């Protein structure tokens, strides 16, 4: 009887010493915010761990198309990749800072700005893969731009340098961290397509809701 009790106590102690079940968070390769090559998965995951230190989150970096399919099929609980239009989800803002999304082009002598996107009609723009009828994509198509899907924002810049596209969607934070040589050949638009905080999306059907962070963090 004593041996059985000892075995039971030993088993319980082993189980209690195991790490908590990791909660997968879907993301795409978007350095420095989300990336397998960045420390702890990137800035977004750093903010997530700081906001919820008792949770065991795990980065699941996927190609954009696969991330889109997983979310479309409801096979997700947490994601930094935006959910599909029309789906229910909870948004948790993790940062106090805003990230501005704009366009980049090869440097020209004139300011890079527009009054309406249709002024860029006929140009090709590189952007991360998403659903074809997404509002973000539709604004370019309706303005007469050709859309070229890419897997990473760096791929978009490479296509821009090779003159395979005329424009690429980019963010101000990533642009500010480019080298002086890179900034000398690339121009960031005055216009902003969207501004957003670092946001975690939660699938309400998972029953894994999270409380709002006590405070928004700075990165």
Order of alpha helices (4+ residues) and beta strands (2+ residues): alpha-beta-alpha-beta-alpha-beta-beta-beta-beta-alpha-beta-alpha-beta-alpha-alpha-beta-beta-beta
